[in-house]
Amino acid sequence: MESPYRLHYAPDNASLVIRLALEEMGLPYGTVLVDRSRNEQDGATYRTLNPNGLIPVLETPQGPIFETAAILLWLADTHDQMAPAPETPDRAAFLKWLFFTSNTLHADLRILFYAEKYIAPEQGDALRAGIRPRLRQHLQLLEGLAQQAPGWFSADHVSVLTLYVACMMRWMALYPAQVDRSWYQLADTPRLREILTQLELRPSTRAAIAAEGLGATPFTSPTYANPPEGSAI
Ligand SMILES: N[C@@H](CCC(=O)N[C@@H](CS)C(=O)NCC(=O)O)C(=O)O
């Protein structure tokens, strides 16, 4: 039977979060490479799936879904896995941190990665310098959450939120390639480091490493992707 899910992806892009979730949930899925070297995400065909021109998109029986957090929440609710269910007492806390991760941490990261989309190129360095302290603050908030160790954000249990945060920490260590990244030190967040270390042992991570060429320790000591197809940027 054909899988109901098709992930539009580029290696080491935000689609990685969705790949990890699909693997972790044990759901069959197909993939469609978005060719970033040709800016395919910006083209008319891709924009019929995501008018925003961003990766990822997951095609589902309910139509294409874009926005990483929306896809994660939809998968978690549809398959009753990897997030507190709507009627459970942990749901509210889980939701607020998922939305914080999506609309604050991820949005600020985009400013770091794509400063030139937000400001004139000659002001890019200043904008990046301004956003780094915010990112450090966001990580400290997540470190505090990891210290509380709720069931949906701890080293003992993988949720869609842990996958999302882990990927963003990977990207902070690697991108943008040509600018200073010493502001990001995994040692500053030891509880988050425990989560990432556990995640690296999981079959879902091994599958993503093989599919996207992510290297042996993609979260705790990442290296640039060397994918079998496509490119990260
Ligand atoms: N808010 C979006 C952000 C996704 C995003 O930033 N995708 C990047 C790849 S990691 C992208 O498509 N970049 C291409 C571009 O900005 O043109 C989400 O959560 O899905």
The ligand as a Tripos MOL2 file, in Angstrom:
@<TRIPOS>MOLECULE
LIG
   20    19     1     0     0
SMALL
NO_CHARGES

@<TRIPOS>ATOM
      1 N1          8.4460   28.8130    9.9360 N.3       1 LIG1
      2 C1          8.9130   27.7830    9.0310 C.3       1 LIG1
      3 C2         10.4020   27.9950    8.8140 C.3       1 LIG1
      4 C3         10.9820   26.9440    7.8850 C.3       1 LIG1
      5 C4         12.3410   27.3520    7.3500 C.2       1 LIG1
      6 O1         12.9700   28.3110    7.8090 O.2       1 LIG1
      7 N2         12.7760   26.6140    6.3120 N.am      1 LIG1
      8 C5         14.0280   26.9340    5.6650 C.3       1 LIG1
      9 C6         14.9080   25.6980    5.5630 C.3       1 LIG1
     10 S1         15.4920   25.1810    7.1340 S.3       1 LIG1
     11 C7         13.7720   27.4010    4.2620 C.2       1 LIG1
     12 O2         12.8400   26.9600    3.6150 O.2       1 LIG1
     13 N3         14.6290   28.3110    3.7880 N.am      1 LIG1
     14 C8         14.5900   28.7830    2.4560 C.3       1 LIG1
     15 C9         14.2760   30.2430    2.3850 C.2       1 LIG1
     16 O3         14.1670   30.9350    3.4180 O.co2     1 LIG1
     17 O4         14.1580   30.7230    1.2480 O.co2     1 LIG1
     18 C10         8.6250   26.4190    9.6110 C.2       1 LIG1
     19 O5          8.5390   26.2870   10.8220 O.co2     1 LIG1
     20 O6          8.4500   25.4690    8.8330 O.co2     1 LIG1
@<TRIPOS>BOND
     1     1     2 1
     2     2     3 1
     3     2    18 1
     4     3     4 1
     5     4     5 1
     6     5     6 2
     7     5     7 1
     8     7     8 1
     9     8     9 1
    10     8    11 1
    11     9    10 1
    12    11    12 2
    13    11    13 1
    14    13    14 1
    15    14    15 1
    16    15    16 2
    17    15    17 1
    18    18    19 2
    19    18    20 1
@<TRIPOS>SUBSTRUCTURE
     1 LIG1         1 GROUP 0 **** ****
